[in-house]
Each structure stands twice: as structure tokens, then as C-alpha cells.
Amino acid sequence: MKRAKRLVPMCLLMFCSVANPAGADVSVHKPVGPTAAVFGPAGSDFPVGKLAAVLNYQYAESDGVRHRASEANEKVKLTKNLGTVKFRYGIMPDLDIRTATPFYYIEKDYKTTGKTDELHWIGDTTLTLHKVLLNQSRNDALSLAVDVGLVVPTTDASSKSLDSIGNNAWGATAGVGVTYALGSHRLDQELAIATFTEGSHDYRKPLRFRSNTSWSHAVNNYFDIGAESLFEWNGESEKSGVKQKDSKNEWYAGPKMAFKYKPAGINVGMLATFPFARWYEGTAPSDGFRFELRLTKVFNLL
């Protein structure tokens, strides 16, 4: 934990020194948006008739089983490979639709017995309408948008699937996003909430709230740097209508970079985040770090 907290500001300082060398050209470059899979487009709009295809991949390892704010034991270790396939399409000015379908492969190692369980499958898909209300490119003070979404059952729950990612349940989401651009800098802030029905295995995912923040800086036309902060609060899940006393909140943050080639509509983002605050009502394995890759390709369909 202490190393992570020292590493993040050191990385940001290094990035800033690269971004602003003495005598550098002060021409304005535009950064791409947030990197994390749980982040949406915040307040930004999307061109009509264009389609963005996005692949997010996250690798994470747990650093012990935690209870409340402290480590309880090291009896279980999780190794996570999480992916999300996303699409975003511009329907009309200031209105676009996007989808997100998660998939995963997780190994759960029991240190005391040597047994390993494998969990793998796809999750339930989210469909979201994104409506821009204010647009900075039209001389508004900032860009502001609202999201309204529906979670639809796309998984086939089994003994190898993970209910918290997908259990063939319905859900609803809502959110608000703000984007502010200043020269070659971009700030994004999102607040989002989600609720779910009971699905397979008599399981109901908890009420979920997220607050995501991103800073991006375009060093030039090909390279961005920045940082992202990801906070998530979950209420209690339910099993057969009974509360499971497993509420939790997690705050992860860290540096990022992106490589982009605008003529081809391609960018690749990388993000490393570390825990700054974690609290679990019950006992749960918790990620010691998270590393993400994001590959984006934009197609012009008109």
C-alpha cells in the first residue's frame, strides 16, 4: 500500500516533466478520453454515423482476504483476467448509444488445501443512451451529458459463472457526466448508479454507485499521459431474498498513458491503479493492483 501511494505521484511527476520540456512547442493537441472499462464517455459527444469498437482488458491479483479495512488472512488468492467488449454509435447530434459486454477468466487458489477453482464465461450486457445537454464545442462552459441504461440477460449461469458479473438478471442504470477541456488538458467526471433484479441462483446483485475521475494531457498528436480515480460503493447482495452482509467500497487510482493515430481512428490506452481505500462488511479477497489495456478503433459508416 505505501509503495503504491508513493509510486503514483512519482509516475505523474515523471510524466509531467516529459510533457513540458523547456522550450517545447506550445501548440495545442487534443487528448483521447478515459481508459478504464468502468468509465463511460462522461460529457463528451460522438459524431453521427461513426462506430467505435472498444476492447478493454484488465489483469489483477488479490493481496489477501480483507475484513473491513484490514487484512484478515491470506488463505485465498484470486487471479483475474477481465474483458469488456464495447460499441458506441452516433445516432444523431448529441445522442449516441453504446453497449458493454463483459467476459472473464478467474482462478481462485485456496492456500490451505492447494485446490484451484476456475470461473469463466460472459456477463450480462448493458445498453446505454447518452444524451449531451451542454457542449463546450458550442461555447458552453463545459460539456454535460446524462446516461440512461438497461442491463439485459446475455449470460447462461452455471457452476462456473460468477453471479456478480452476470447471472441472467435485468437491471437499470443512470448517470451524469461532465467533460472540461482546457488547451491540451481534459478533465472527466462521472457519477453512475445501477440496480438489478433477482437472477439465476436466486441471487440479486447489490445496488451499485460509482464516481470516476480522469485527467488527460496530450503531449503531442500521438501520445497522452494522465491519471484516473475509480471509486465504487456496493450495498448488500441478496440470496433467496436474504441480505448477505457483504457491502463494500473500494477506491483505486493511478497513472495512465495512451498512444493514438488519428488518421486511422486507432488509440491504445494503458492504466495502472492501486488501492487507496478499501472497506468490506464481510470477508473478501481484494485486488492489490489492477492493470488495464484499452484498444479503440473508430469506423465511419456514412
Salt bridges, closest charged atoms under 4 A:
GLU61 OE1 - LYS77 NZ 3.79
ASP63 OD1 - ARG278 NH1 3.16
ASP94 OD2 - ARG138 NH2 2.94
ASP96 OD2 - ARG88 NH2 3.04
ASP117 OD1 - LYS115 NZ 3.91
ASP124 OD2 - LYS205 NZ 3.68
ASP147 OD2 - ARG98 NH2 2.91
ASP147 OD1 - HIS130 ND1 2.60
ASP163 OD1 - HIS201 ND1 2.87
ASP188 OD2 - ARG186 NE 2.83
ASP224 OD1 - LYS260 NZ 2.38
GLU228 OE2 - LYS256 NZ 2.94
GLU232 OE1 - ARG210 NE 2.84
GLU238 OE2 - LYS243 NZ 3.36
GLU250 OE1 - ARG290 NH2 3.34
ASP287 OD1 - LYS80 NZ 3.14
ASP287 OD2 - ARG290 NE 2.81
